[in-house]
Amino acid sequence: MATHVDSLDIPKIPFLVGQTREERQEFLRTTAQGHWLAKNDIGFNVITYESVMGILRDKRWHSATGLVAQIRGVTDEQFLSRRRVSILNAEGDVHVRLRRLVAPAFSPRSADRLRPFMQEVINSLVDPIAARGHGEFIAEVCEPYPIPIICELLGAPKDDWQFFSRVATDVLRVFSEDMAQQLHVIIAAQDELNAYSRTLIEQRRAIPRDDLLTDLISAEEAGDKLTTEELEMMVEAVIVGGTDTTRNQLGLAVALFAQHPHQWEQLANDPSLAPRAVEETMRYIGAVGGTVRFASEDIEYNDVFFPKGTFMSVSMSSGNFDTNVFPEPEVFDITRPPVGQPQLSFGAGIHYCLGASLARAELQEALVILSQRLPKLELDGDPEYKPSSVGIFGPSRLPIRCEPGH
C-alpha cells in the first residue's frame, strides 16, 4: 500500500531568497545522493534522474506553466482572465491535437534549413568583438542573436526585427522576479504581438512562403487545421520558448568555456564536436534548471501517494548530475562518451521542448564560429548573473577578451 507523501520523513529544501544558484544546486545534488524526493515551499521536489524522468513522462502530472502568475502571487483579474490554452500548457486531447499538427514544422530538417542564416547572424554580431579582442558578450551577441532567426523562421521582414526584439523582451517579463509590477507592460506587449501576428497570418494565407508560419497554416490532418487564434498562440509560443532560452544558454556556454580553454580550443579545431559540446553545456549548466507539475488526480508513484492538486517541482539540473547516469558529473567534458540517456534540460514526455532541434542548431552554429573567431577566450572581469529565482537563468553581463583579428 502506498504511503501518503505527508507521512514521509524527507528533507526540506530551504526557501531560495539569499541563496545563489550554485548553493541551491549543491544542496539539491547533495540531497539527491540519499533521497529521490524532498519537500519545498509549494509542495515537493523530485531530484534524481530517474524520478525527474518519471514525473515528466507521467501524463497525470500536468504542466503548471499556465499557473505561473498565481504561483507568483498575482491576483490581477484582468491579467488572469487573459490566460488561454497554449501548446506550452495544454494537456490531454487538446495537447495531442496541437502537437500532432505542428510537430512537422519543428523537425530537424526545418531547423537545418536555417543554419546558413544562423552563421550569417553570429558572424555579423561577433565581428566587432573579434576585431578589437574584447567586449561585453551578453549585450553584443546573446541578446540580439535569436531575434533575426525567429523572424526568419516566421517570415517576418528585417524591418521588423527591432519590433520583435522589444515585444519579446516585454512578453518575457512573465519570468521576471517583479512580474506583478510589470503586468501592464506584459499585457500591452501581448496585444501588440497578437495584432502583428494576425496581419502576418493574413499575408501568408494570401501569399504562402517557405517559412514556419506558412507551414503552420497549411498543417492539416484528417481535415483538422489550426484556427487563427491557435496560430497567434503558436507565434507567441515560439517567442516565449525560443528567445530567452537561447540567449541565456549561449551566455552560460561561453562563460563555461572561458574557464575551460583547452576544450574551447578542441572545439575550434574539431567542429564535429559541436553537437556533444551543446549537450554537455546544457547538462552541466542549463538555462532552464527545473519546471513545475501538478497532480491532475490522485497519483501513486514510487509507492508514494500524492493527492490531487499536489505541486511537484522537477529539478532537471540535479538529475543532470546524477552519478547513476553520468559518471563524474562535476567534470565538464565535451568529449564525454554517450551514456545512452539524454541530458534533461529540454525536458521529457509530452512537453519535451518543441523547439529543441532549432535550439540545438542555433547553439551548435554559434559555438563553432565563436570558438574559431575568439581564440584564447578569457573572462575580462567577473560575470554578473540573473537572480537564482528567475525562470530562465543566465549571465546578465559577461565581459570577455580574446586574441583579436580573427
N, C-alpha and C positions, 0 to 999 in steps of 0.2 A: 504494500500500500504506500502511495506517495506521501511524503512528509510536507506539511504546509510550509511555505517559504518563510513565514513569520516565526516558525519554531526553530529555524536553523541557527546554530552558533557560528556566524561567519563574520569576517572583518568588515569594518565600516570605512568607506573611502571619505576622507575629510572634505569639507566644503572648499572650493577652489580658490576663494579670494585669498590673495597673498602668496599663492603657490606659483612658481614658474612652471612652464610646461615640462621642463626637464625633471623637476621634482615630482610632478604628478606622474610622469611616465615611469620614473624609477619606482615610485610607490606601487603603481599598478603591476609592474613587471615582477617586483619582489613578492607581492601578494599572490600573483598567479603561479608562483612556484609551489604553493601549498593549497590553493583553492581555485575552483573554476568560477565561483560566484561570490560577489560581495554586495554589501548594502551601499546605497548613496542617498542623497537628499531627496531625490524624486522617486526612488524605488530601489532597483537593483542593477547590477553591472556584471556582464559576463566578460571574462578577461583572458581565457586561454584560447588557442587557435580552434580547437575542436568545438568549444561552446559558442564562440563567436560565429563560426560557420554554421553550427546547428541552429542558432536563433535566426540568422539571416536567411537560411534556406527553408525555414518553417513558415508556411503561408498563414498560419494562425496568428503570428506576430506581425501586426500591421505597422507600416511606416508612420512615425509621428511628425514627419516633415510639415504636414499641414497644420500641426498644433504648436509650432514653434512660438507663435505670438502668445498663446495662452501660457505656455511653459515659462516664457519670459515675463509674465505678469501683465500683458497688455489687455486692457478691458474696453478700449475704444470700440463702440458698436459699429461705427461707420467703417472702420478698418476690418473688423472681424466679419462683417456681413459681405465683404468683397471676396472672401475665400471661395475659390472654385476648384472643381476637380482638375487635377493636373496629372500628367504621367509620373510626376515625382512623388505623388501621394495617393494615387488611385489604388484600389485593391480589387480582388475578385475578378468577376467577368469584365468589369469596366477596364481594369488594367490590362487584362489579357487581350481585349479587343484593341486598345490603343497600341500596345506593344507589337501586336501582330501586324498592324497596319504600317507602323513607322519604322520597324526594325530594319527592313531592307535599305532604307535611306541612310542608315548609320553603319553600314557594313565597312569592313576594312578596305574594300575596293573603293568605296565612296571617299574614304579618308585619303587613300593613296593618290587620288587624282589631284589633291590639293598640295601634295608635297613640294612640287616645284615653286608654287606660290609661297609656301612656308619658308623656303630657302631664300627667296627674294626679300621677304619681310624681315627675317632675322639678320640677314646681311646688311640691309639698309639701316637697321637700328643699331647694330654693333659698329658700323663704320667709324663714328666719332670716337668711341672708346678705344678701338683698335689703333686709330691714328695717334692719339695722344698718350695712350698707355695707362689711363686711369679713368674712373668715372663712378657714378652712383647707379648701380646696376638696376635697382628697382624702378626708379623714375624713368631711366633712359631706355630700358629694354623690357622688363617684366610687365609694367603697366600697359604700354601700348601694344605689346606683341599679339595678344589674342584677338583684338578688335578687328583688324583688317581681315583676318582669317574667318572670323564669324560672319563678317559682311560678305566676303567672297562666297562662303558656304551658302548663305541665304540668298545671294544675288543682289545685295544692296549696293548701290553705286558708291564710288570712292568719295564723292562729295558728302556722303552721309556718315563717314567714319567718325567725325567729331561728335555728331549727334548720338551715335551708338555708344561711344565712349562715355559721354555724360550720363545718358539714360541708364546704361549698365551699372555705372558707379552708384547711382541713386537707388535703383531697384535692389541692388545687393546690400543696401543698408539694413535689410531684414536680418542679416547675420551679424550686425554690429552690436556692441555692448549697450549702446544708447538707443536701441531700436525704438523704444517707447517715445523718445523725444524727436524721432525722425519720421514719424508716421505721415505727416503732411508731405514731406519730400518724397517718400516712397509711393504714396498714392498718386501724386502728380506725375511721377516718372512712369508708373504703370499705365496711367491713362494716355500719356504721350506715346508710349511704346505700342499700346493696343491700336491707337489711331493710325500710327505709321504702318503697323503690320497689316491692317485692313486695306490700306492703299496698295501696299506691295502685293498682297494676295490678289486683289482685283487686277493688277497689272499682269501677274503671272497667269491668271486664268485667261486673260485676253491674248497674251503673247508668252507662251512657255519658253523656258530657257534651261540650260544644263546646270541646275543648281538644286539645293536641298528643298527649297520651297516648292518648286515645280514637281519634284519627286513626291513630296508630301501631298500636294493637291491631286496628283494622278494616282496615288496609292489607293488600291481597291482590292477587296477580297469578297467574293460572293455578293457583289453589288453594294457592299458597305464602303463608305468613304468618310473622311474627316469633314466635320462641319466647319464653317468659318470660325466659330468660337474655339473649336478644338485646334484649328491651325494657329490662331492667335496664341493659344496656350503653349503650343509647341515652340513658337518663336521665343516666348518668354523663358521656357524651359531650357532652350539652347543657350540663352544668355546667362541665366542663373547657373546652369550646370557647367558651362564651358568657358567662362571668363575668369572669375576669381580663382577657381581651382588651378587653372593652367598658370596664371600669374604667380601664385604662391608656390606651386610645386617647382617651377623653374627657379625661383629665387632660393628655395630651400636646397635644390640640387647644386646650384653654383656655389652657395655658401659652404656646402659639404665638400665639394670638390676642391675648393680653395684651401681646405685643411687636409687634403689628400692629393698632393701634387703629382705623385707617381702615377696614380690612377687617371688623373687628368691627361697626363702625357700618354698613357696607354691608349686612352680613347682617341686622342688626336692621331696616333699612329695606326690605329686599327678601328675604323668606323663601324666595322661589323659588330663591335661590342655595344653599339648604341641600344639595341633592344634590352640587353641584360643590364646595361647601366641604368635605364629608366626603371626597370622593375626593382633593382636593388636600391636606388634612391628612394623610391616610393615605399619599399619595405622598411628602410632604415629610418626615414622621417617623412611621413605623408602629410600633405596639407590638410587632409580630412582624416583625423585620428579616431573618429568614432561617429556613431549615429544613435538614434533612439527608436525603439519599437514599443508598442503597447499590446497587451493581450486582448485580442478581439473576442475571446471566450475563455472559459476556464481551461487551463492548459496544464498537462503533466509533461514535464521534460526532465530527463536525468533523475527520475524517481522523486522529483520535487513538484509540488502543486502550486501553481501561480493563478490567483483569482483573476477573473475578467477585469480589465482596466489597469492591470499592473504595468508600470513603466519599466522598461529594460534598456539601460544604456549598453551599447555594444562597442567594446574597445578593440577596434582593428589594430591600433598601434601596439597594444600589449600582445595581441595574437601574433603580430609580425615578429615578435621577439621570443616566441615560444621555442624553447630548446628541443622540444619533442619533434619539431618540424624543421627548424632552421639551426643547423649546427653553428656554434659560436656566433649567435645573432648580434652581439655587440661589435663584431668586426664588419666594417664596410668594405665590400669586395665585389667589384663589377665583373670579376671572373668567377664568381661563386657558381659551382655546379648546380644545375637544376635539381630541385628536391622532389619534383612530382606534385607539388601543391603550390597554388598561386599565392602571391602576396595579397593582402586583404584590403588594400587602400581603395580599390574600385568597388568594394562590397562583394556581395554574393546573392544568389537566389533571384527572385523575380525583380528585385530592384537593383540588380547589378548595373553599374554605370552604363547607360545607353551610349554615351559618347566616348567610351574607353578607347576605341580604335582611333578616333580623332585626337584625343589627348596623347596617346602613345606616339602618334605620328608627329604632332607638334613638338613634343619633348625630345624625341629622337633626332629630328632635323635640327632643332636648336642646339642640342648638346654637341653634336658632331661639329657644326660650324663654329660654335663658341670655343671648343677645345682647340681647334686649329687656328683660330684668329686671335685668341687670347692666351698665348703660351706663357708659361711661368706665372700662372694666375696666383694671386695672393690677396688676402684681406688687406685693405688700406685703412684700418681702424675697426672698431668693434661694430658688428652688425646690430641693428635695433629690430626687435621682434614685436609683433602684434600681441595683445593680451592673450593669456592662455585660455581664456573663456570664449574666444570668438569661434564661430562655427567653422571657418576656413582659416587655417593658421599659416603664417609665413613671415618673412622679413618685411619690415616697413621701410628699412633703409639698409643698403648693402654697398659700402664703399669698397672698390676693388682696384687693383693695379696689375699690370701685366707688361710683357715686353712689347713695346709699340712697333707699328709698321707692318702688321700682318693683315 
